Amino acid sequence: MTTEAWTFLFVIVTFAGYLYIGWRARVTESKGFFVAGQGVPPIANGAATAADWMSAASFISMAGLISFMGYDGTVYLMGWTGGYVLLALLLAPYLRKFGKYTVPDFVGDRYYSDGARIVAVIAAIFVSVTYVAGQMRGVGIVFSRFLQVPVEAGVFIGMVVVAFFAVLGGMKGITWTQVAQYSVLIVAFLIPSVAISNVLTGNPIPQLALTTSDITERLNQIQVDLGFTEYTQPFQGKSMIDVLCITIALMAGTAGLPHVIVRFYTVPNVRAARYSAGWALLFIAILYTTAPALAVFARYNLVQSLHDARITSVEQATEENGLPNPVYTLEKMSDSGELLDLSWSTTWQTTGLLTFEDKDEDGTIELTPDEATNEITIDRDIIVLATPEVAGLAPWVVALVAAGGLAAALSTAAGLLLVISSSIAHDIYYRLINPEADEAHRVAAGRIFVLLGIVLAGYFGINPPGFVGEVVAFAFGFAAASFFPIILLGIFDKRTNREGAIAGMISGLAFTAFYIVGTTAHKIVPGIEEPFFGNWCLGISPQGIGAVGMVINFAVTLIISRFTPPPPQHVQELVESLRLPDHAGPAQVLDERHQ
């Protein structure tokens, strides 16, 4: 069977499974729709959390970023994993004890303000829409390459599948679908990694192969021979302060992501929340310790396969053939004298994500560090998806990776869409507009806003402001600048009040959004060819500016809170109760006060 046939098979089987789970998990009550009835077992919630958190950025883009950036790319590895540990140990148990459905729910009640709730809803939507744009781009890339359909059609198919199980089952349907999607994505990531590791190093365990074999030294030597710096040399493309800020922004952003935090509300109690956090960390570590090894293997294979490959023919792009760029047919002999199969490069060129240009017209393609002479352009988002083909693995392995990429993207997209839905349907419609709404109206509102969120996600999937990892990094920056300080202070500082929280969230989010839009406007808005300004804040990139926004949020919140009246006594008691293991839950304290 061909790769396309295997891909169709895997996609049909996995999508049918997701749809079946969504149908079986359909709900009619609001508690099931928004927090899965708070009855998910810890190990299942751990797998669902891992799938929810390990998005297309983790599966598709992270290894690509590390592969291209080398040492500097590990900021994504350190930031995302460190941030999850921060969330699991510092915030999640206390948020679960609070007993509400959403992050805006926590903010609104902790800061005794509907205004704070509304600001939190806006921030949650801002973060989620930015994040989901990266997921839908990942869906479009997979469908475009492996099923030979336009990116727009691929995004639409993904929208339909997510809509089915998210609209019918809400958080319950999403949770059990994510358990299945974690199984698919982790198997799809590990099988090619193990196979490639065994081929290149003779060791089938990627983590050990990376640290005990000479593969990194070989790659360093190839880099130097081609005029690049060593792969493992630090701070090649980013300054030390930028690397630090990106790491901090990703860590704090992870701890403030509303779609991950809400997963800790789906378990029965605080103890289960702690256990599910541990399971999730284990499930996440399996992929995250493999990704650096796969990044090295991928770069080594790409350089060995493409550099100095001979051009045998060129098909020019025309209106009739619909090609985005000229398509080069290449051939190359391996060191052992065998003819390499480079047909994969022809297929990827038709997507526009891999391009060649014989600038010196010498009949070969060369990879160089000089942009003026470099003849190979590779989109970072194809590294993981293309590596099995580059390594010559079986077609079914290539197709399995495609199914894994779709599982990673769709699982996170579903969680994000529910955050958008719950932020509006629960925190605005039910808590502020119609507190008397019955279960049927609350669930109906949630489903309507899931559909609206899917339409918005589809638009940004077709018109994304950058590659998957870059877009997702923006979302983490927004979360770091808006939610992390307010949640942390809301748990550990009873003196923080509503005036400080509202001002802090607005200032942190506004500064971060201003900086990101100003430096990336040319990627987002048609007709704008240049950014409004460069990285003027200490040379920090837009991926790291969330760290500065976070500091602004902390400073503004603390200062204003100290110069305005303290929170009411019952709110201070609520904060104290969060950290007392045998005390009545904060939700109970708050409900008694309201009565």
C-alpha positions in Angstrom: 0.0 0.0 0.0 1.1 3.6 -0.7 1.7 6.2 2.0 -1.5 8.0 1.0 -3.5 4.7 1.3 -2.1 4.0 4.7 -2.8 7.6 5.7 -6.4 7.3 4.6 -6.8 4.1 6.6 -5.3 5.5 9.8 -7.2 8.8 9.5 -10.5 7.0 8.9 -10.0 4.5 11.7 -8.8 7.1 14.3 -11.4 9.7 13.3 -14.2 7.1 13.5 -12.9 6.2 17.0 -13.0 9.9 18.1 -16.5 10.3 16.7 -17.7 7.1 18.4 -16.3 8.3 21.8 -17.9 11.7 21.3 -21.3 10.0 20.7 -21.0 7.7 23.7 -19.9 10.5 26.0 -22.7 13.0 25.0 -24.1 14.9 27.9 -27.2 17.0 28.8 -26.2 18.6 32.1 -23.8 21.6 32.5 -21.5 19.9 35.0 -20.8 17.1 32.5 -20.4 19.6 29.7 -18.0 22.0 31.4 -16.0 19.7 33.8 -16.9 16.1 32.8 -19.0 15.6 35.9 -15.8 15.8 38.0 -15.6 12.0 37.8 -12.6 11.3 35.6 -10.1 8.8 37.1 -6.6 10.3 37.8 -4.7 8.1 35.2 -7.2 8.9 32.5 -7.1 12.6 33.4 -3.3 12.4 33.3 -3.4 11.0 29.7 -6.1 13.6 28.7 -4.0 16.4 30.2 -0.9 15.2 28.4 -2.8 15.2 25.1 -4.5 18.5 25.8 -1.1 20.1 26.6 1.1 18.4 24.0 -0.4 20.2 21.0 0.7 20.3 17.4 3.5 22.5 18.7 4.9 19.6 20.8 4.3 16.9 18.2 4.9 18.7 14.9 6.9 21.9 15.7 9.1 21.5 18.8 11.5 18.9 17.3 11.6 21.1 14.2 12.5 24.2 16.3 15.3 22.3 18.1 16.5 20.8 14.8 16.8 24.3 13.2 17.9 26.3 16.3 20.2 23.7 17.9 21.0 24.5 21.5 18.9 27.6 21.5 15.8 25.6 20.6 15.9 23.8 23.9 14.2 26.9 25.4 11.0 25.4 24.3 11.8 22.1 25.9 12.8 23.7 29.2 10.0 26.3 29.2 7.1 23.9 28.5 8.2 21.1 30.8 9.3 23.4 33.6 6.1 25.2 33.4 4.0 22.1 33.7 5.9 21.1 36.9 5.3 24.6 38.2 1.6 24.3 37.5 1.3 20.8 38.9 3.1 21.5 42.2 2.3 25.2 42.8 -1.1 25.9 41.5 -3.2 23.0 40.4 -4.2 21.5 43.8 -5.3 24.8 45.2 -7.3 25.6 42.1 -9.0 22.2 42.3 -9.8 22.9 46.0 -11.4 26.2 45.0 -14.0 24.0 43.2 -15.1 26.2 40.3 -15.4 25.4 36.6 -13.0 27.9 34.9 -10.2 30.3 35.4 -12.4 33.3 35.0 -14.7 31.7 37.7 -11.7 31.7 40.0 -10.7 35.3 39.2 -14.3 36.6 39.5 -14.9 35.0 42.9 -11.4 35.4 44.4 -11.4 39.1 43.4 -15.1 39.6 44.2 -15.6 41.5 41.0 -17.6 41.0 37.8 -15.2 43.4 36.2 -12.3 41.1 37.0 -14.3 38.2 35.6 -14.9 40.0 32.3 -11.2 40.9 32.0 -10.3 37.3 32.7 -12.8 36.1 30.0 -11.3 38.4 27.5 -7.8 37.2 28.4 -8.9 33.5 28.2 -10.4 34.1 24.7 -7.3 36.0 23.6 -5.0 33.1 24.8 -7.2 30.4 23.4 -7.8 31.9 20.0 -4.0 32.5 19.5 -3.2 29.0 20.6 -5.9 27.3 18.5 -4.6 29.1 15.4 -1.4 27.0 15.7 -3.4 23.8 16.0 -5.5 24.4 12.9 -2.4 25.2 10.9 -1.0 21.8 12.0 -4.1 20.1 10.8 -3.9 21.9 7.5 -0.3 20.9 7.0 -0.9 17.2 7.7 -3.9 17.0 5.3 -2.1 19.0 2.6 0.8 16.7 2.5 -0.5 13.3 3.2 -4.0 13.4 1.7 -3.2 15.7 -1.1 -6.0 18.1 -0.3 -5.7 21.9 0.0 -4.9 23.3 3.4 -8.3 25.0 3.5 -10.0 21.6 3.0 -7.9 20.0 5.7 -8.7 22.7 8.2 -12.4 22.3 7.4 -12.3 18.5 7.9 -10.6 19.0 11.3 -13.2 21.6 12.2 -16.0 19.1 11.5 -14.5 16.3 13.6 -13.7 18.6 16.6 -17.2 20.1 16.4 -18.8 16.7 16.6 -17.3 15.4 19.8 -16.9 18.8 21.5 -20.5 19.9 20.8 -22.1 16.6 21.8 -20.0 15.6 24.8 -18.4 18.9 26.0 -15.6 18.3 28.4 -16.7 14.7 29.0 -16.5 13.9 25.3 -13.3 15.8 24.9 -11.7 14.1 27.9 -12.2 10.5 26.7 -11.4 11.4 23.2 -8.1 12.9 24.4 -7.2 9.7 26.2 -7.5 7.9 22.8 -5.6 10.7 21.1 -2.7 10.5 23.5 -2.4 6.8 22.8 -2.3 7.6 19.0 0.2 10.5 19.2 2.7 8.8 21.6 2.8 5.6 19.5 3.2 7.7 16.3 6.0 9.7 17.8 7.9 6.8 19.4 7.9 4.3 16.5 9.8 6.4 13.9 12.1 7.8 16.6 13.1 4.3 17.7 13.5 3.1 14.1 15.6 6.1 13.1 17.7 5.8 16.3 18.4 2.2 15.5 19.4 2.9 11.9 21.7 5.9 12.7 23.3 4.7 15.9 22.5 1.0 16.4 20.7 1.9 19.7 16.9 1.7 19.6 16.4 3.9 22.6 16.5 7.5 21.3 17.4 9.1 24.7 20.4 6.8 25.2 21.4 7.0 21.5 21.6 10.8 21.8 23.8 10.7 24.9 26.0 7.7 24.4 26.6 7.6 20.6 28.7 9.9 18.4 25.7 11.2 16.4 25.9 14.7 17.8 29.6 14.9 17.2 29.0 13.8 13.6 26.4 16.4 13.1 28.6 19.1 14.6 31.4 18.2 12.1 29.0 18.3 9.2 27.8 21.7 10.3 31.3 23.0 10.5 32.2 21.6 7.1 29.3 23.4 5.5 30.2 26.7 7.2 27.6 26.6 10.0 28.5 26.9 13.7 28.4 23.7 15.7 24.9 22.4 16.4 25.4 22.3 20.1 26.9 25.8 20.4 24.7 28.1 22.5 23.3 31.5 21.7 23.7 31.2 17.9 20.6 33.0 16.9 19.3 34.5 20.2 20.9 36.5 22.9 21.2 35.2 26.4 18.5 37.6 27.8 16.1 36.5 25.0 16.7 32.9 25.7 16.0 33.6 29.4 12.8 35.6 28.7 11.4 32.9 26.3 12.0 30.2 28.9 10.3 32.3 31.7 7.4 33.2 29.4 6.8 29.6 28.4 7.1 28.4 32.0 4.7 31.0 33.5 2.5 30.7 30.4 2.1 26.9 30.9 1.2 27.5 34.5 -1.4 30.0 33.4 -3.0 28.2 30.5 -6.8 28.0 31.1 -7.4 24.9 29.0 -4.8 23.0 31.0 -5.9 24.3 34.4 -9.5 23.3 33.7 -8.4 19.7 33.5 -7.8 19.7 37.2 -11.5 20.5 37.8 -12.5 17.2 36.1 -11.3 14.9 38.8 -13.3 14.0 42.0 -11.0 15.7 44.6 -7.7 17.4 45.4 -5.9 14.1 46.0 -7.0 12.9 42.5 -5.8 16.2 41.1 -2.3 15.6 42.5 -2.2 12.1 41.2 -3.4 13.1 37.7 -0.7 15.8 37.6 1.9 13.1 38.3 0.5 10.8 35.6 0.4 13.7 33.1 4.1 14.5 33.9 5.1 10.9 33.2 3.1 10.8 29.9 4.5 14.1 28.8 8.1 13.1 29.7 8.0 10.2 27.3 7.6 12.5 24.3 9.7 15.4 25.7 12.8 13.3 26.3 12.5 11.8 22.9 12.1 15.1 20.9 15.7 16.4 21.3 17.0 13.1 19.9 14.6 13.1 17.0 15.7 16.7 16.3 19.3 15.6 15.9 18.4 12.6 13.8 16.2 14.7 11.5 18.8 17.4 10.9 21.5 14.8 10.3 19.3 12.9 7.8 18.2 16.1 6.0 21.7 17.5 5.5 23.0 14.1 4.4 20.2 13.7 1.9 19.8 17.1 0.4 23.1 18.8 0.3 24.9 18.4 -3.0 21.9 16.5 -4.4 21.9 16.6 -8.3 19.0 18.1 -10.2 17.6 15.8 -12.8 14.5 17.9 -13.9 12.5 21.0 -13.0 8.7 21.5 -13.4 7.9 25.2 -13.4 4.9 26.5 -11.5 2.0 27.5 -13.8 -1.7 28.2 -13.4 -2.5 24.9 -15.0 -0.5 22.7 -12.6 -1.3 24.8 -9.6 2.2 24.4 -8.1 3.2 27.1 -5.5 6.9 27.0 -6.7 9.1 25.2 -9.2 9.4 21.5 -8.3 12.9 20.0 -8.6 13.5 16.3 -9.0 16.7 15.3 -7.2 19.0 12.3 -6.9 22.0 11.5 -4.8 24.3 8.6 -4.0 24.9 7.6 -0.4 28.3 7.1 1.0 28.0 3.4 0.4 27.2 4.0 -3.3 23.5 3.4 -3.2 21.0 5.7 -4.9 18.9 7.5 -2.3 15.2 7.7 -2.7 14.4 11.5 -2.7 10.9 11.2 -4.1 9.7 12.5 -0.7 11.2 15.9 -1.5 9.2 16.2 -4.7 6.0 15.6 -2.8 6.8 18.1 -0.1 7.6 20.7 -2.6 4.0 20.6 -3.9 2.9 21.8 -0.5 5.1 24.9 -0.7 6.7 24.0 2.7 10.0 22.8 1.0 11.5 24.8 -1.8 14.7 24.6 -3.8 16.4 27.2 -6.0 19.6 26.5 -8.1 21.0 30.0 -7.6 24.4 29.3 -9.1 22.9 27.1 -11.9 25.5 24.4 -11.3 22.9 21.6 -11.4 23.2 20.8 -7.6 21.4 22.0 -4.5 23.5 23.4 -1.7 22.8 24.1 1.9 24.8 27.1 3.2 24.6 29.5 6.2 24.5 32.5 3.8 21.0 33.4 2.7 22.3 34.8 -0.6 23.7 31.5 -1.6 21.6 29.0 0.3 19.4 27.0 -2.1 17.2 25.0 0.3 14.3 26.4 2.3 12.6 24.1 4.8 9.5 25.0 6.9 10.2 24.0 10.5 6.8 22.4 10.8 7.6 19.6 8.3 10.6 18.2 10.2 8.8 15.5 12.3 6.3 14.7 9.5 8.9 14.4 6.8 11.7 12.6 8.8 10.2 9.0 8.5 10.2 9.5 4.7 13.7 11.0 4.7 14.9 7.9 6.7 13.2 5.6 4.2 10.9 4.0 6.8 7.9 1.9 5.7 4.8 3.8 4.3 2.7 2.7 7.3 5.1 4.4 9.7 4.9 7.6 7.7 1.1 7.4 7.8 1.1 6.7 11.5 3.0 10.0 12.1 0.4 11.9 10.1 -2.3 10.4 12.3 -0.3 11.3 15.4 0.0 14.9 14.2 -3.7 15.1 13.7 -4.4 13.6 17.1 -2.1 16.2 18.8 -3.6 19.1 17.0 -7.2 18.1 17.4 -6.9 17.2 21.1 -5.6 20.6 22.1 -8.0 22.4 19.7 -10.9 20.7 21.4 -9.7 21.8 24.9 -9.2 25.3 23.7 -12.6 25.6 22.1 -14.2 24.5 25.3 -12.3 27.2 27.2 -13.7 29.8 24.7 -17.2 28.3 25.1 -17.2 28.1 28.9 -15.7 31.6 29.2 -18.7 33.0 27.4 -21.5 30.6 28.2 -20.7 30.0 31.8 -18.8 33.1 33.0 -20.7 35.7 31.0 -24.1 34.2 30.1 -24.8 32.2 33.2 -22.9 34.2 35.9 -23.7 37.7 34.7 -26.5 37.8 32.1 -29.0 35.0 33.1 -28.2 33.4 36.5 -31.6 31.7 36.4 -30.8 29.7 33.3 -31.7 26.1 33.6 -29.4 23.2 32.6 -30.8 22.9 29.1 -30.1 26.6 28.3 -26.6 26.5 29.8 -25.6 23.5 27.8 -27.2 25.0 24.6 -25.3 28.2 25.1 -22.1 26.2 25.6 -22.7 24.3 22.3 -23.4 27.5 20.4 -20.2 29.1 21.5 -18.2 26.0 20.7 -19.4 26.3 17.1 -18.6 30.0 16.9 -15.1 29.2 18.3 -14.6 26.5 15.7 -15.4 29.0 12.9 -12.9 31.5 14.3 -10.3 28.8 14.8 -10.7 27.7 11.2 -10.1 31.2 9.9 -6.9 31.5 11.8 -5.9 28.0 10.7 -6.1 29.1 7.1 -4.5 32.5 7.8 -2.0 31.9 10.6 0.3 34.7 11.9 3.3 32.3 11.8 4.5 28.7 12.0 2.9 26.4 14.7 5.6 26.7 17.4 5.8 30.5 17.0 2.1 31.0 17.2 1.8 28.8 20.3 4.7 30.7 21.9 2.6 33.9 21.5 -0.3 32.2 23.4 2.0 31.2 26.2 3.3 34.8 26.4 -0.3 36.1 26.7 -1.1 33.6 29.5 2.1 34.5 31.4 1.3 38.2 31.2 -2.3 37.9 32.2 -3.2 34.8 34.3 -0.1 33.6 36.0 0.5 36.6 38.4 -3.2 36.8 39.2 -3.6 33.1 40.0 -0.4 33.0 42.0 -1.2 36.1 44.1 -4.8 35.0 44.4 -3.6 31.8 46.2 -0.6 33.1 48.2 -1.3 36.8 48.9 -4.6 37.6 50.6 -3.9 41.3 50.4 -4.2 41.4 46.6 -7.5 43.0 45.8 -9.8 43.5 42.8 -8.4 46.9 41.8 -4.9 45.5 41.6 -5.9 42.3 39.8 -7.9 44.2 37.1 -5.1 46.7 36.5 -2.5 44.1 36.5 -4.2 41.8 34.0 -5.0 44.7 31.6 -1.5 46.2 31.8 0.3 42.9 31.3 -1.9 41.7 28.5 -2.0 45.1 26.7 1.8 45.5 26.8 2.4 42.0 25.5 -0.3 42.2 22.8 1.1 45.6 21.7 4.6 44.3 21.4 3.7 41.1 19.6 1.4 42.8 17.1 3.9 45.6 16.5 6.7 43.1 15.7 4.5 40.6 13.7 1.9 42.8 12.0 3.3 42.1 8.6 2.5 38.4 9.1 -1.1 39.0 10.3 -2.6 41.9 8.4 -2.8 41.8 4.6 -1.1 44.7 2.9 1.5 45.4 5.7 4.9 44.4 4.4 7.1 45.5 7.3 6.6 45.3 11.1 5.7 48.5 12.9 8.8 48.3 15.0 11.7 45.9 15.9 12.6 44.1 19.1 13.1 47.4 21.0 12.7 46.0 24.5 16.3 44.9 25.3 16.3 42.9 22.0 13.7 40.5 23.4 11.8 38.7 20.7 8.0 38.5 20.6 8.2 34.9 21.8 9.8 36.1 25.1 8.1 39.4 25.7 5.4 37.7 27.9 8.1 37.5 30.6 8.2 41.3 30.7 4.4 41.5 30.6 4.3 39.2 33.5 6.7 41.4 35.5 4.5 44.4 34.7 1.4 42.5 35.8 3.0 41.6 39.1 4.3 45.1 39.8 1.1 46.9 38.9 -1.1 44.4 40.9 1.1 44.5 44.0 1.5 48.3 44.0 -2.2 49.2 43.4 -3.3 46.5 45.9 -1.2 48.2 48.6 -2.6 51.7 47.9 -6.3 50.6 47.8 -8.6 49.0 50.4 -7.9 45.4 51.3 -10.3 42.6 50.2 -13.3 41.9 52.3 -12.8 39.7 55.4 -14.6 36.7 53.8 -12.3 36.8 50.8 -9.3 36.8 53.0 -10.7 33.8 54.9 -11.3 32.1 51.5 -7.6 32.6 50.5 -6.4 31.2 53.9 -8.7 28.2 53.4 -7.1 27.3 50.1 -3.9 26.2 51.9 -5.5 24.4 54.9 -5.8 20.7 54.0 -8.5 19.9 56.5 -10.5 23.1 56.1 -13.8 23.3 54.3 -13.4 24.0 50.6 -13.3 27.7 49.5 -16.4 27.1 47.3 -18.3 26.1 50.5 -17.0 29.1 52.4 -18.0 31.4 49.5 -21.4 29.9 49.2 -22.1 30.3 52.9 -21.1 34.0 52.7 -23.4 34.5 49.7 -26.3 33.0 51.6 
